[in-house]
C-alpha cells in the first residue's frame, strides 16, 4: 500500500503514533519516527527494523520550529524525500474546572497542540511530494466542548480549523490534509493500558468505548491512501459512537 513511500510520524514513541509508524512500515513505507522522548522514538524504530522495515528515530519538540524542520530534513536526508506526514504528537492537560486553568497552562497546551500543528502543516505543504497526504490527530474534544479540559479542547478545535483552512492550499499542490478525531483510546498518554493488537487482530470496540491505538492508526492510514483521494479538509470522528447520542459520556 505504501511501498516506496516515505512517511513522518510524530508522537511515534508510543500509543497511536507507534501503531501508525509500525503499520506504515509493514505496508512498505520508510518511516521517520519522531517523539519528544528520544528513547521511545528509538524503541519504535528498533521494532520496525526488527520486523524488516526501514526507520530513523528523531528527537523532536513539535512546538519548536527548528525541530519541525529537522524532522522533515531527516526524511529527505535518510530517504530522499517525503510523501506522507502523520502529525500525531500532542499533550493533554490536567482535568480541572474552567476557572482553574492558568494562563501558563493554557499557553503551554496551545504551543504544543496548536502551534505545533501549524508548524507541521506548513512544512508538509512545502515538502510533501504530489499525491501525498497529511493527517492530524485532533480529538472528539475538538468537535464538542470539554468543561474539564478547556485548554485542550480549545487547541483541538483550533487544529480542526487549521486543517479546514489549509485544505485549499494542499489541493492546489495535489496534496490532501485531514484530521482524525479519536474518542477515549487505551494509550499511555491517557493513563490507560496500551493495547498493541495488530491490524488483523482488531476487535469491534464497545459502544462508546474500547478503542485502541490501532483503531485510530488504521483510520489515519486510510486517509493517506488513494482510496481516500476524494477526502480533503475533513475531521473524521473515530469514537465508537461516543458523540452519536445525547448526552455523551464524560471523556
N, C-alpha and C positions, 0 to 999 in steps of 0.2 A: 504493500500500500504506500509506503514511504521510501521505497528503495531508491538510493541515490540522492535523497534529500538531506538537508541539514536543518536541525531544529534546536532552538534555545528554550530551555525550561527554567523559570525562576522559582525559588522556593522548592527546589527539587531534592532537598536533603531528607525529606520525609513526606508523609501524607499524600495529598493529591499530586504534588509535583513529582515525587518519586515514582508513583504509579504511572503517571503520564510519560515520564522520561524512559522508564523501562519498556512501556508498550511501544513508544515511538521507535526505540532501538530494536525491539523484536520485529517490528514491521519494516526494518531496513534503514532507518534514519541514523545519521551520525548526530550525536546529541551533546550540546553544551549544557552541563549540569551546573546551575548557579544557585548559591544559597549563602545567606549571611553566616551560617556555620560552615566553615571550610571543611571540617572533618566529616560532617554529614554529607556534604556535596561529594567528597572523595569516596565515601562509602557507597553512595548511589552509583557513581561512575564505575567503581570496582564491581558492583553487581552486574552492571551492563556488560562490562568486559568479560566477566566470568561466564556470561551466557553467550559470548561470541559477538557482542556488539562493539561499536566504537563510541567512545565518550571522552570528554575532557571536563575536569572539575574547575570551577571558578568561584572564588570567594567574593561576594558582592553584596553591598547595601543598596537596595534599589532606590533609596531616597537621594543617592549621590549621582550626580551627572557623570562624573568620571568613571564610577563603577559601572554604570549602564553602558557607556562607550566601551569599556574593557570587555564586557560580556559579548557584545556584537563583534568587537575586534577578534575575540577568541574564535568565534565561528569562522571568520574569514582566514585567520592565520593558520588554524589547525585543519580546516575542512574546505577552504576555498570559497566560502560564501554562506548565505543563509536563506532558507526558504520559508520557515515557519517559526513563530515565536509564541510560546505559551507564558503570558505574563501572570503568573500564579501567586507570586510571593505577596505577603501582606501580614498584617498584625491584627489581633483582637484588642479589646480593651477590657478592663475590669467591669463587671456588671454592677452599675451604680445608677442611682436616680439622676435625672437630667440636671438638677440643681447642684449636684456634687461633681460634675465634670469641670475640671480645671482648665484654664487656658493652656497650660503646659501639656496636659494630656491631649486636648483637642488638637493642638498644633502638631504633636508627635504622630498621631494617627493619620492626620491629613498629609503630613510629609511623607510617610511611608506608603500609605494606600493610594492616595490621590496624586501627589506629586510623582511618586514612583511610577505609577501607571502612565501619566502624561509623558514622562521622560522616555519610557519604554516604547510607547506608541509612536512618538516622533522618530525614534531611531528605527523602529520596524518599518515605518513608511519610507524612510530613506534607504534602508539596507535590504529589505526582502526582495528576492527575485520575482519577476512577474509570474503569476499563478499561485503565489504563496498566500498564506493566511496568518492572521494574528488572533489569538484568543486570550481574553482577560478573565480572571476569576473574580467575579463580583460576589453577590450574595443574595439570598432571599430578602435579607435586610436592606438591600438596595432597591427593593420593589415596594416594601411597606416600611412604616416607621418601626423603631425598636426602642421602646421607652427606657430600657435599662442599659442601652449602649448607643447613646446618641451620636457620639463622635464616629463610631464605627459605621453606623447606618448612614450618616451623612457622607462619609468617604465613599461608601459603596454606591450610594445614589449618584455621586459625582463621577464615579468610574463608568457607570452606565451612560451618563451624559457624555462623557468623553468618547466612548465607543460610538454612540449615535452621531456625534458631531464629526468624528473622523471618517465615517463610512464613505462619504463622497470622495474625499482625498485619496482613500485607499482604492476605491473603484477606478479612479482616473489613472492609477498606476497598475491596473489589472491585479489588484490585491483585494482581500476581504478582511474585515475585523468584526468580531462578535464577542459577546460575554456569556459565560455560564454563571448561573446564579444558584449555588447549592443551598439546600436546606441544612439540617443538622447532620454532620458527617462524622463518622468514627475516625478521628485523627488525633495525633498528639497535641496539635495546637488548640483543640477544643477540650483537652484534658481527658480524652476518651481513648480507649484501647484502639490501636491501629489494626486494621484488617488488611492483610497482604494477599487476599484472594486474587488470583489472576483472572483475566477476562472470561475465560471459559468456565470458571468456577463461580461466577456471579450468580447470586440468588435474587429473586424478586424481593425488594425491601418491603417491610411492613407499611401499612397505610400511615403516612406522615413520619415515618422513622426508618431506621436500619440502613441508611445509606453508608456506603464505604467509599474510601478514596477512589477505588477503581470505577465505581459508578460515574463519578464526576470526570475522571480521566477519559473514559470511553466517550462521553458527550463532547469533551474538548477535542479529542482526536477526530470525531466525525465532522466537527465544524472546520477542521483543517483539510478534509478530503475533498476531492472533486465532486463527490456526491452531494456536498453542501454548497455547490457553486452558486446557487441562487439565494443564499442566505448571507446578508451583509447588514451590519448596523443593528443587530438584534440582541436582546437579552433573554437567553434561554433558561427558564427555571428548570432545575433538576432537584426536585424537593420532595419526591414521593407523595405528592398531593398535599403538602403541608399548607399551602395557601389556597387550596381549592374550595374550601368551605369555611363558613364563619361560625364561631370565632376560631382563628388559628391557634395552635398550641404555642405556648411560650417557647421561644427559640433558646 
